[in-house]
Amino acid sequence: MKIASFNVNSLKARLENLKTWLKDADPDVVCLQETKSTDDTFPRSELEDLGYNLAIHGQKTYNGVAILSKFPLEDVRIGLPGDDGDEQARYIEAVIPAGGTVVRVASIYLPNGNPLGTDKFTYKLKWMDRLREHTQTLLTYEEALVLAGDYNIIPKDEDCYDPVAWADDALFHPEAKASFRSLCNLGFTDAFRAFHQGGNRYTFWDYQAGRWQKGQGIRIDHLLLSPQAADRLVACDIDEEPRGREKPSDHTPIWCELKF
């Protein structure tokens, strides 16, 4: 089962690019972030025509997450538990049948948190606390679990083209990185790092200052696997090709393969 994560930065603006990538890469499951589309305006038919079942958590103009799957989607959960008053569409999860067992997949769009010293950074840290608490519950199910998404976290220096330039950014703040480590330390495997060591592999390049052309990116999109999923991990990589297309997202897909 090939599972991918892709922050599309607006489905309306990137739909044709997304459809081309889906046909070329042929993932079985895709977790989308920043769809910037309500449930009513989501391009259901165009993605269903490519063979995908859909689970959607939309929001007008901002945020928005979705799961696309060539397999049935069951036990769909909309929103992250812990704060019923949070209206930001940043989390969706579903159970997918897989080879006589199941894999539970979550699509995550973690808050950016900038600027530091504001309620936005406080919201980021509290959201991460809620995510960690929820995943502690999910781990008790002892299922293959994949937490896929745009975490807006640069885990280490080697995940950034210039750590000094990002020192005062919420994506690289010590508290944010510590919270991410705390999540990983529950027993998750960073699928990309299981196969690739060192730096210079990124999932995001800013539109400004020719960052893509200069190779100046950051790795903020991650696939975190529970022990049961990590035991089935056979491949993981970043697909940089979509970032080089005309009118691309500023992110590019990351994918892994699990053997069932």
DOKOLVEX-14828 format. One line per field, with one value per residue: residue number from 0; x, y negated, z of N, C-alpha, C, O, CB in turn. Coordinates in steps of 0.02 Angstrom, whole numbers. Each point is the difference from the previous one (the first is absolute). Glycine has a CB too. Layout:
N
i = [NUM	...]
n.xx = [X	...]
n.yy = [Y	...]
n.zz = [Z	...]
ca.xx = [X	...]
ca.yy = [Y	...]
ca.zz = [Z	...]
c.xx = [X	...]
c.yy = [Y	...]
c.zz = [Z	...]
o.xx = [X	...]
o.yy = [Y	...]
o.zz = [Z	...]
cb.xx = [X	...]
cb.yy = [Y	...]
cb.zz = [Z	...]
END
This chain:
260
i = [0	1	2	3	4	5	6	7	8	9	10	11	12	13	14	15	16	17	18	19	20	21	22	23	24	25	26	27	28	29	30	31	32	33	34	35	36	37	38	39	40	41	42	43	44	45	46	47	48	49	50	51	52	53	54	55	56	57	58	59	60	61	62	63	64	65	66	67	68	69	70	71	72	73	74	75	76	77	78	79	80	81	82	83	84	85	86	87	88	89	90	91	92	93	94	95	96	97	98	99	100	101	102	103	104	105	106	107	108	109	110	111	112	113	114	115	116	117	118	119	120	121	122	123	124	125	126	127	128	129	130	131	132	133	134	135	136	137	138	139	140	141	142	143	144	145	146	147	148	149	150	151	152	153	154	155	156	157	158	159	160	161	162	163	164	165	166	167	168	169	170	171	172	173	174	175	176	177	178	179	180	181	182	183	184	185	186	187	188	189	190	191	192	193	194	195	196	197	198	199	200	201	202	203	204	205	206	207	208	209	210	211	212	213	214	215	216	217	218	219	220	221	222	223	224	225	226	227	228	229	230	231	232	233	234	235	236	237	238	239	240	241	242	243	244	245	246	247	248	249	250	251	252	253	254	255	256	257	258	259]
n.xx = [43	85	-33	17	7	-58	17	-111	51	-183	-76	2	152	1	-142	118	104	-98	-15	156	19	-113	72	143	-31	-113	-21	-78	-16	-2	18	-71	83	-94	-161	7	-150	-122	3	-40	144	40	34	-120	29	158	18	-112	84	125	-105	-54	-112	-3	40	-48	66	-64	53	-79	163	71	55	-34	38	-43	31	19	-48	26	-85	-153	42	-31	-28	-41	74	-75	145	140	-110	3	-125	-176	82	86	-105	158	-71	137	-76	-49	31	-53	20	79	-79	164	-40	-156	0	-74	118	-74	30	12	-21	104	-54	118	-78	104	2	-1	-72	57	-117	-152	-94	106	83	-130	-51	135	-15	-152	27	110	-100	-99	111	38	-149	-23	129	-39	-128	84	90	-135	-16	149	-34	131	-1	35	13	-24	50	79	83	-1	149	134	-4	126	61	-55	-146	96	65	39	-11	18	-141	-74	67	-151	-89	-113	103	105	-95	118	-158	1	112	-76	-131	81	63	-144	-43	125	-27	-145	123	35	103	29	-86	126	88	-34	101	98	136	-5	-71	-64	-166	-95	-140	43	70	-63	-87	139	122	-40	-68	-2	137	75	-52	-96	-91	-28	0	-159	-35	14	-49	-19	13	-90	136	-107	79	146	-44	-26	147	14	37	23	12	-30	-99	130	-120	-92	125	4	-166	2	-27	118	-104	108	-19	85	-109	79	-38	18	-12	-89	64	-173]
n.yy = [59	-103	-72	-135	-93	-93	-135	6	-140	30	158	-135	19	162	47	20	39	112	70	14	73	108	48	16	81	107	-86	139	-148	-154	-37	-123	-92	-113	78	-161	107	-52	153	-93	8	169	-8	115	14	-15	121	101	3	68	131	-114	82	-162	24	-164	-54	-125	-115	-91	-1	126	142	98	146	79	142	-2	156	62	33	-32	-143	108	-120	-155	-50	-135	-44	36	84	-142	-98	56	-141	77	-86	68	106	60	153	91	134	89	133	18	156	20	164	44	-159	-121	-80	-84	-99	-119	-83	-74	-145	7	-144	-49	-16	-142	-107	109	-47	76	75	64	64	43	83	83	55	44	87	85	35	64	92	67	39	76	90	55	60	59	88	79	53	77	-103	22	-155	-63	-129	-36	-153	-97	57	-158	106	-68	166	-91	-135	103	-89	-134	-19	-51	102	-156	-7	67	-96	-54	145	27	98	-7	-13	93	15	72	104	44	39	94	82	29	72	92	54	76	99	-119	89	-166	112	-94	76	151	-60	-122	5	-155	-124	-2	52	-147	61	-160	-65	-135	-4	-66	11	93	97	78	-54	40	165	-111	152	-11	161	-82	157	104	132	-13	166	19	77	26	-95	55	149	-66	-91	76	-167	-131	-84	-143	39	-126	35	-101	-104	-4	-42	-137	-50	90	-7	-110	173	86	109	26	144	89	118	44	141	13]
n.zz = [0	-113	158	-105	125	-128	114	-143	80	-19	-15	-81	-38	-33	-97	-99	113	53	-139	-22	137	-25	-134	67	129	-47	164	20	55	-74	166	-104	105	-53	-47	31	16	102	16	-126	-73	16	-167	80	-147	5	108	-57	-138	88	52	124	87	19	157	-40	141	-119	76	-118	-46	67	-33	-87	78	-129	59	-171	52	-153	146	16	56	131	95	-94	144	-74	86	56	103	64	-41	-12	-39	-129	-115	-34	-114	107	-30	-132	94	-118	79	-147	21	14	-61	80	63	-10	-66	129	-139	117	-143	119	-68	141	15	-112	153	-91	96	96	98	-45	87	-111	121	83	-124	-8	143	-10	-132	77	120	-104	-66	136	36	-136	11	150	-75	-119	98	54	-161	25	-150	-79	88	-155	120	-177	40	-52	151	-64	34	-85	79	-15	-34	-107	-15	-71	-153	152	154	-27	-71	132	132	-11	-59	115	-85	130	151	71	-3	-140	40	133	-81	-98	119	59	-134	-3	147	-47	-65	-127	-83	-31	-117	-18	104	-68	-119	59	104	-23	7	-118	45	-14	15	-47	-138	92	-136	59	-100	-151	138	-138	-45	138	5	104	51	137	-6	30	-61	139	-73	179	-43	140	25	-114	-107	33	-46	-150	-22	-155	4	88	-144	39	-135	-15	-113	78	13	-166	-20	-62	159	113	108	41	-1	-95	41	134	-79	127	-102	137	-63	12]
ca.xx = [-43	38	-34	34	-25	12	-31	-12	-4	-60	-23	-25	56	47	-36	27	65	-13	-25	56	44	-35	4	70	28	-46	-3	-62	-31	32	-22	8	-5	-13	-45	-32	-63	-53	-25	-45	36	54	-10	-10	-8	62	45	-32	9	66	-3	10	-51	20	-20	15	-13	16	-8	5	58	57	5	-32	36	-40	32	-21	19	-26	-34	-54	17	-44	13	28	-4	9	24	42	-35	31	-25	-57	-9	50	-33	49	-1	70	11	-50	30	-44	26	0	16	64	28	-24	4	-18	46	-34	37	-22	27	12	28	16	4	65	23	31	66	14	-22	-71	-47	8	50	-31	-47	40	24	-58	-24	47	-16	-61	18	37	-48	-43	38	10	-58	2	52	-26	-36	50	-10	46	-24	42	-17	29	-21	42	6	28	56	66	22	70	38	9	-63	-7	58	38	-29	5	-53	-64	8	-53	-63	-38	11	65	7	16	-59	-35	38	-5	-66	2	38	-41	-47	38	25	-53	15	-8	58	1	10	52	65	15	34	43	36	31	-44	-12	-62	-51	-68	-28	43	-39	-5	40	73	26	21	-1	55	63	1	-2	-64	-5	-39	-52	-53	27	-39	18	-29	-2	41	-32	9	71	19	-21	29	48	29	-24	39	-32	-8	12	-21	-56	20	29	-50	-27	-48	-2	-2	67	19	0	-23	42	-37	31	-34	-7	-13	-53]
ca.yy = [-59	-62	-54	-64	-62	-54	-65	-24	-73	-19	47	-36	-23	54	62	35	27	57	56	27	36	61	48	20	32	55	19	32	-45	-66	-48	-68	-56	-66	4	-65	15	25	65	-9	-19	49	31	71	42	5	45	65	28	30	62	-13	-17	-63	-25	-71	-47	-61	-66	-50	-44	20	68	52	63	53	64	34	70	48	50	-31	-40	17	-32	-66	-49	-69	-45	27	-4	-40	-69	-2	-68	-14	6	5	67	19	70	50	67	53	68	28	71	13	67	38	-41	-69	-54	-62	-55	-67	-56	-51	-65	-30	-74	-30	-27	-66	-16	19	-48	-16	55	51	49	36	46	54	45	34	48	57	37	38	53	51	35	43	55	48	44	41	51	56	46	45	4	-38	-70	-47	-70	-30	-68	-59	-12	-66	9	20	38	-7	-45	28	-5	-70	-23	-48	-3	-67	-41	21	5	-37	19	48	68	24	-21	57	29	37	60	45	30	49	57	34	41	55	44	47	63	-9	-1	-47	46	-25	10	71	17	-54	-37	-60	-55	-19	28	-44	7	-68	-53	-62	-30	-61	0	55	54	64	2	2	59	-23	22	27	62	-10	49	60	60	33	67	39	60	49	-24	0	69	14	-52	26	-54	-68	-51	-63	-7	-72	-20	-48	-68	-33	-12	-68	-16	56	-12	-10	65	56	60	50	62	61	62	50	66	38]
ca.zz = [0	-5	36	-13	29	-48	12	-69	0	-37	-51	-59	-39	-18	-15	-58	21	44	-40	-38	46	20	-55	-10	59	16	71	22	50	-1	51	-26	47	-29	-58	-5	-34	42	-21	-58	-60	-11	-67	13	-59	-38	35	0	-67	-1	39	71	49	31	65	-8	54	-37	29	-52	-6	40	27	-38	-7	-31	-14	-61	7	-48	41	39	58	55	64	-15	55	-23	52	53	64	53	1	-45	-26	-52	-65	-54	-31	-1	17	-18	1	-23	-1	-68	-1	-35	3	57	60	-15	14	18	-30	17	-37	52	-19	65	-5	-15	64	-5	28	69	50	-10	13	-53	22	55	-32	-29	53	29	-51	2	61	-14	-46	37	44	-41	-28	54	-2	-61	5	39	-45	-28	-72	-43	3	-36	11	-60	-9	6	72	12	46	-26	59	16	-44	-67	-36	-19	-39	39	67	29	-29	28	72	34	-30	40	-26	23	69	44	30	-52	-15	57	-2	-54	25	49	-39	-30	53	20	-34	-72	-44	-55	-56	-45	31	2	-63	-24	52	-25	-18	-71	-27	28	-25	-8	-23	-3	-67	-4	-4	-39	45	-35	-49	38	43	70	26	68	4	50	-12	30	9	62	-1	61	-7	-44	-68	-15	-16	-69	-43	-49	-40	14	-35	-17	-72	-12	-67	-3	19	-58	-52	-4	52	48	72	28	27	-46	37	31	-2	25	-19	52	-29	31]
c.xx = [45	-41	41	-33	19	-39	-7	-5	-54	-16	-22	58	44	-34	30	69	-9	-23	55	46	-33	4	71	26	-42	1	-67	-39	38	-32	15	-6	-7	-40	-35	-67	-51	-21	-43	38	58	-13	-7	2	66	50	-30	8	68	4	7	-65	25	-27	24	-17	21	-13	12	65	62	-2	-33	44	-46	42	-31	24	-32	-35	-57	28	-51	19	33	-11	17	22	39	-36	36	-23	-56	-12	48	-32	49	4	71	13	-58	35	-52	36	-9	16	63	22	-20	6	-22	60	-41	44	-30	33	2	27	11	8	71	32	34	-52	7	-25	-73	-42	8	51	-27	-49	37	20	-58	-28	45	-11	-62	15	36	-47	-43	39	18	-58	2	51	-24	-39	47	-13	60	-29	50	-27	35	-21	54	1	24	53	61	34	73	35	4	-64	-14	62	44	-31	3	-57	-69	-1	-58	-69	-35	11	63	12	12	-62	-39	37	-3	-67	-4	39	-41	-52	36	19	-55	11	-7	67	-10	17	56	69	18	40	51	30	32	-51	-11	-57	-58	-69	-33	54	-43	-1	48	75	29	23	2	60	68	6	-3	-68	3	-42	-50	-59	27	-51	25	-38	2	44	-31	5	73	25	-16	31	53	31	-29	44	-42	-2	5	-29	-58	20	30	-49	-22	-55	-6	-21	71	24	4	-17	57	-42	39	-40	1	-19	-53	-9]
c.yy = [-62	-57	-64	-56	-58	-62	-34	-76	-25	50	-35	-20	57	64	39	30	61	60	31	41	66	54	27	42	59	21	32	-45	-66	-43	-70	-51	-65	5	-67	4	24	69	-5	-15	47	35	75	42	10	47	70	35	33	62	-8	-9	-60	-7	-72	-38	-69	-63	-51	-41	26	75	52	61	52	63	29	72	43	58	-35	-38	13	-40	-69	-47	-68	-43	36	-7	-47	-72	-6	-69	-18	12	6	72	24	75	43	67	50	67	29	74	13	72	40	-35	-70	-45	-62	-58	-66	-50	-61	-64	-39	-75	-25	-30	-68	-55	23	-54	-20	62	56	53	41	52	60	51	38	52	62	42	44	59	56	40	48	60	52	49	46	56	60	50	51	14	-30	-70	-45	-70	-40	-74	-53	-19	-71	2	21	38	-15	-47	26	-1	-71	-24	-49	-7	-69	-45	16	0	-33	14	54	72	32	-17	61	32	42	65	50	35	54	62	40	45	61	52	45	68	-5	0	-53	40	-23	15	74	21	-52	-37	-63	-52	-6	37	-35	15	-67	-48	-62	-26	-59	17	60	60	67	6	6	62	-16	16	20	64	-7	47	69	56	35	65	32	63	51	-21	2	70	18	-48	30	-55	-67	-49	-63	-6	-75	-24	-49	-72	-38	-15	-74	-8	56	-22	-15	62	51	63	39	64	57	60	48	66	36	65]
c.zz = [0	30	-8	39	-45	22	-68	-5	-49	-56	-63	-46	-27	-23	-58	16	44	-40	-41	44	22	-54	-7	58	24	73	16	48	-2	54	-26	57	-40	-64	-13	-36	51	-24	-63	-64	-16	-67	4	-64	-37	33	5	-68	-8	44	74	38	40	71	4	64	-26	40	-55	8	36	15	-46	-9	-31	-5	-63	4	-54	36	38	60	54	62	-9	60	-28	58	54	67	48	3	-51	-30	-56	-68	-59	-24	-11	11	-24	1	-24	4	-69	4	-41	13	60	66	-18	10	16	-24	22	-46	46	-33	65	-6	-11	63	-2	5	72	48	-7	17	-52	21	59	-26	-30	53	32	-48	0	63	-11	-47	37	45	-41	-27	54	3	-61	5	41	-43	-31	-74	-36	-6	-36	12	-55	-4	1	74	15	55	-40	57	20	-50	-71	-42	-26	-37	39	70	32	-25	31	76	38	-28	41	-25	27	73	45	31	-50	-16	58	2	-54	22	50	-34	-29	53	29	-34	-76	-37	-54	-63	-46	28	7	-62	-22	59	-31	-22	-75	-33	35	-30	-14	-21	-9	-72	-9	-8	-37	41	-35	-47	35	44	73	30	73	-3	58	-9	20	0	62	6	69	-10	-48	-73	-20	-17	-72	-50	-46	-42	23	-39	-9	-76	-17	-66	-2	17	-59	-56	0	52	52	69	23	38	-56	39	32	4	33	-26	59	-33	41	-37]
o.xx = [40	-54	60	-58	56	-62	50	3	14	34	12	-6	33	33	9	15	36	24	4	22	34	10	10	32	27	8	-51	-61	61	-61	58	-37	18	18	-18	-16	17	18	1	-23	36	-57	43	38	13	39	36	5	10	53	14	-46	61	-57	60	-51	59	-33	46	14	56	-52	5	57	-61	61	-62	57	-59	-31	0	52	-60	56	51	-55	53	-36	-10	-23	60	9	12	-38	-4	-16	-21	9	30	57	-58	59	-60	61	-53	52	11	24	43	-21	-36	46	-46	60	-61	60	-52	46	-45	25	48	58	16	-58	-49	-3	-22	26	-17	-9	12	-2	-23	-9	6	-22	-25	6	-1	-27	-15	5	-13	-27	8	9	-12	-12	26	-11	-23	6	40	-56	60	-56	61	-57	59	-48	-2	5	-2	23	14	-29	-5	1	-56	56	59	-45	-46	-28	-44	-48	-19	-46	33	-8	8	56	-30	-2	-25	-31	-2	-4	-31	-22	4	-14	-24	1	15	-32	-1	51	-52	57	38	44	58	33	44	-36	8	-60	11	-3	-7	-5	-56	55	-48	47	19	23	58	48	45	34	47	52	25	-45	51	-43	19	-45	52	-60	55	-61	52	17	36	3	17	45	30	-12	47	51	-56	61	-60	51	-49	-6	3	-32	0	20	17	-42	-55	-3	48	58	-23	8	56	-60	61	-58	53	-42	9	-43]
o.yy = [-10	-16	-1	3	-3	0	-22	-28	-39	3	23	4	-8	52	60	55	50	56	61	55	51	59	59	51	47	59	-16	-1	-1	-6	-17	11	-4	-29	-15	-41	39	21	44	19	-10	21	37	48	54	33	50	61	42	31	49	-33	-9	19	-13	11	-18	0	8	-25	-9	32	-5	-5	-6	-2	5	12	-7	42	-61	18	-8	-26	-14	-5	-10	-5	60	-54	-14	-32	-13	-7	-55	57	3	46	-12	21	-16	5	-13	3	-9	19	-32	16	31	26	-10	16	-16	-1	-8	4	-20	2	-35	-24	30	14	-28	10	8	-59	-47	54	57	59	60	57	57	60	59	54	56	61	58	54	59	61	56	56	59	59	60	54	55	56	51	57	-37	-9	3	-16	-11	-17	15	-27	-21	-44	47	-33	-7	-18	-38	16	-16	17	-6	-41	-18	-39	-42	23	24	-40	42	47	61	8	53	62	54	52	60	59	52	57	62	55	56	60	43	49	52	-21	-2	19	41	22	18	52	14	-23	-4	10	46	4	3	34	-2	-1	1	9	-16	53	19	33	40	51	30	10	38	-43	-8	8	6	1	21	-11	28	2	-3	16	33	43	19	7	47	5	32	12	-3	8	-1	11	-37	-60	-48	-47	-61	-26	-38	44	26	-60	20	2	-12	2	2	-4	-2	-7	12	2	11	41]
o.zz = [45	-24	12	18	-25	0	-30	-54	-45	-51	-56	-61	-51	-5	5	-21	-7	12	-6	-19	5	15	-14	-10	30	15	-30	-1	-1	4	-12	48	-59	-51	-56	-42	44	-56	-43	-54	-50	-13	-23	-4	-26	-35	-2	-3	-44	7	36	-24	7	15	-11	32	4	52	-41	54	-25	-4	-61	-23	3	3	-5	19	-15	-32	5	28	-10	5	31	26	-30	50	12	17	-6	52	-59	-48	-28	-18	-57	40	-52	-3	9	-18	3	0	-31	28	-52	55	32	51	-49	37	-37	15	1	-14	28	-40	24	-51	24	16	52	-20	37	-18	33	14	13	-15	4	25	6	-9	15	21	-7	-3	21	9	-11	3	22	-1	-15	13	6	-27	-8	21	-26	-23	30	-26	14	-18	3	14	4	26	58	42	-39	47	60	-51	-48	-59	-19	19	-15	9	37	39	0	30	54	7	30	40	-2	25	-11	6	17	-7	-12	17	10	-12	1	24	7	-14	42	19	-34	28	-32	-10	-26	-37	11	1	-41	45	-61	7	-39	-61	61	-51	-25	27	-37	-38	-56	19	11	-18	11	0	-27	32	42	0	34	-44	58	42	-24	2	1	-7	35	-57	-38	-44	-56	-41	-27	-60	23	-34	26	-3	13	-34	8	-11	-39	-24	0	-52	45	9	12	15	-32	22	-56	61	-25	13	6	-20	30	-45	60	18]
cb.xx = [-133	114	-110	91	-46	81	0	-61	108	-10	-47	-91	-34	45	-112	-79	14	-54	-116	-28	15	-88	-104	-14	22	6	129	115	-97	85	-39	-10	51	89	2	129	44	-58	2	-64	-67	74	22	-107	-131	-58	10	-88	-87	-4	31	155	-103	59	-56	30	-42	7	-8	-140	-135	56	-4	-122	135	-127	85	-52	72	122	106	-129	115	-74	-39	34	-22	-51	-86	127	-101	86	102	-12	-37	112	-72	56	-140	-33	126	-125	138	-121	26	-16	-133	8	50	51	131	-166	137	-119	92	-78	8	-23	-14	32	-147	-98	-4	149	54	103	137	2	-63	-21	80	14	-55	51	90	-5	-21	77	50	-41	24	98	12	-41	38	58	-55	-23	61	6	-60	10	-165	94	-120	85	-75	55	-162	21	26	-114	-77	-14	-94	29	70	89	12	-131	-127	78	79	153	110	32	142	128	13	-77	-68	-12	-45	110	19	-15	78	82	-18	16	102	30	-44	42	69	-48	-37	-155	73	-22	-159	-121	-73	-137	-146	-35	14	156	29	123	61	93	47	-142	128	-16	-139	-109	-58	-15	-93	-160	-116	-52	40	129	-79	54	77	80	-103	135	-76	85	-17	-134	5	-82	-118	-30	-49	-94	-70	-116	71	-104	125	-10	-24	109	36	-42	21	83	-56	70	-7	92	-150	-82	-32	78	-151	129	-117	101	-22	9	108	-14]
cb.yy = [72	58	83	38	50	83	11	134	33	-122	55	-46	-96	-101	-114	-132	-165	-135	-116	-153	-160	-128	-118	-155	-156	-20	-78	113	99	15	100	26	67	-12	137	-14	-10	-138	-6	-60	-107	-5	-130	-80	-92	-149	-147	-103	-129	-144	5	-19	130	-70	130	-3	106	60	32	20	-85	-147	-44	-82	-22	-83	15	-120	-10	-74	131	73	-81	142	128	22	98	19	-132	24	131	105	-33	97	24	-25	-70	-143	-13	-135	-18	-86	-19	-83	24	-131	59	-138	-75	73	81	6	66	54	79	30	66	87	35	130	-36	-38	143	39	-106	126	7	-139	-138	-144	-136	-158	-153	-139	-137	-157	-151	-128	-150	-158	-143	-134	-155	-156	-136	-145	-148	-154	-144	-131	-142	-6	30	114	19	103	26	128	21	-14	142	-8	-15	-67	94	134	1	55	109	-37	22	-22	136	52	36	46	-23	-48	-71	-136	-96	-19	-152	-116	-150	-160	-129	-133	-159	-149	-126	-151	-159	-138	-129	-146	6	-44	125	-118	-12	-111	-125	-32	47	12	111	58	-104	-28	110	-121	108	25	80	-37	51	-112	-81	-116	-104	-49	-98	-135	17	-49	46	-125	64	-120	-90	-59	-16	-113	14	-59	-51	-14	-92	-105	-17	40	-119	94	81	25	91	-66	142	70	158	141	101	83	157	-51	-96	115	56	-125	-17	-58	4	-82	-36	-53	-28	-89	-5	-147]
cb.zz = [17	-81	72	-132	142	-94	149	32	75	77	146	129	119	88	39	-55	0	81	0	-58	34	56	-44	-57	2	-132	59	-13	76	-128	107	-160	146	102	78	42	-151	81	163	132	74	138	-27	103	17	-7	67	88	-1	-29	-134	-4	0	-129	67	-155	89	-155	156	-62	16	54	177	-35	96	-68	129	-87	139	-48	6	-64	-62	-52	21	-149	116	-140	-36	-81	-10	-64	95	115	139	95	105	8	-4	44	91	-54	92	-76	153	-77	63	-44	-95	-114	97	-4	-39	87	-100	134	-139	126	-139	85	51	-132	-21	-50	-113	-20	-30	-103	39	-72	-43	48	-30	-79	6	46	-63	-62	49	7	-82	-6	56	-31	-73	51	55	-38	-1	79	3	136	-15	-39	95	-71	124	-73	45	-145	-43	-78	134	-129	-94	102	147	106	90	81	-88	-115	-24	-32	-106	-131	-70	18	-143	-18	-101	-142	-10	17	61	-40	-60	46	32	-73	-18	55	-35	-74	-16	-4	135	-6	54	85	32	-4	50	65	9	-149	125	-42	139	55	-86	70	89	60	-21	157	53	52	96	-65	84	7	-51	-34	-129	-26	-147	97	-106	-35	-71	69	-126	62	-154	86	153	137	69	118	146	105	66	31	-124	119	-73	141	-16	79	1	52	116	82	-34	-133	-95	-81	48	-13	166	-136	-53	54	-111	124	-151	131	-104	21]
END
